[in-house]
Amino acid sequence: MTTDKIQFTKEKETMLITLSSRALQSQWKDPILRDPWAEEAMRHIDYDISKQLSGVASWSMWKDIGCTIVATRAATFDQLTNQYLADHPDATVLHVGCGMDSRVFRLDPPASLQWFDVDYPDVIDLRHQLFPERGTSSYHLIGAPLDDLRWLDQVPRDRPGLFIAEGVLHYLGETEVKALLNAVVAHFPSGQMIFDICNTMIVKRTGSNVGGTGATYKWGLDDPQEIKQLEPKLELIKEFRPSEQVSFFRFPLWWRALYRVQELVPTLRRMERPIVYRF
């Protein structure tokens, strides 16, 4: 374990915000997402999320609402991943832009499938320091930029594939997103993609200083069917409304009421949401 101060900038620093948020809510009396790996990792990182968000939102509000949003999104992705793996126990999982997400530990997938956590080399180095070894030949860590698609050469082609990108594609340009989706679809005989995306309104208006880090949203999607302009073989399975995500009932009443009203307007409903495709 490391006790050195972690210094990442922009897009990479956002992973510490989500890690810290999962660790905080995991300590609640009745957490949405139990994540002891996030809790343990944060004990070895000198990172104060309250200072980072001081100019962005009320810290007391973030501890309540912000952590709820982060945990709800992660729990929704976990549920969708489990559903796919239940039907495809021999699949290959590509968890791209994995950051400090402990999903592979939370789900503890069977050894019959292959799981690849992919991110920048320094992020993977940090994972080696902060997370325990899986002790199985079915788990792999790949350190490479997502736009250098040569990393896919390390991934077997003969299994159905599950592509997971939580809080990742926002930060890529459209050309990079297209290349990534094309490469993954071409790599596997069949599969599914689970990722979240915001609409272009969020990209234009609020995506230039994410979490106070200076990170920038570069790509958004208004209509989920528009993905076919980038990868024609993708078929929409589900676009989630806020009220359809895991633990929506745990949100404060006023917050649920606000989301219900927003769902009546497509632009507001699609500000940021998980989407599932098959190919």
PyMOL commands that set and color helices and strands:
alter all, ss='L'
color gray80, all
select helices_A, chain A and resi 11-26+36-42+49-52+59-87+103-107+121-130+149-154+169-171+174-187+200-205+224-229+242-244+248-250+253-262+266-269
alter helices_A, ss='H'
color red, helices_A
select strands_A, chain A and resi 92-96+114-119+139-143+161-165+191-198+235-239+272-278
alter strands_A, ss='S'
color yellow, strands_A
deselect
rebuild
show_as cartoon
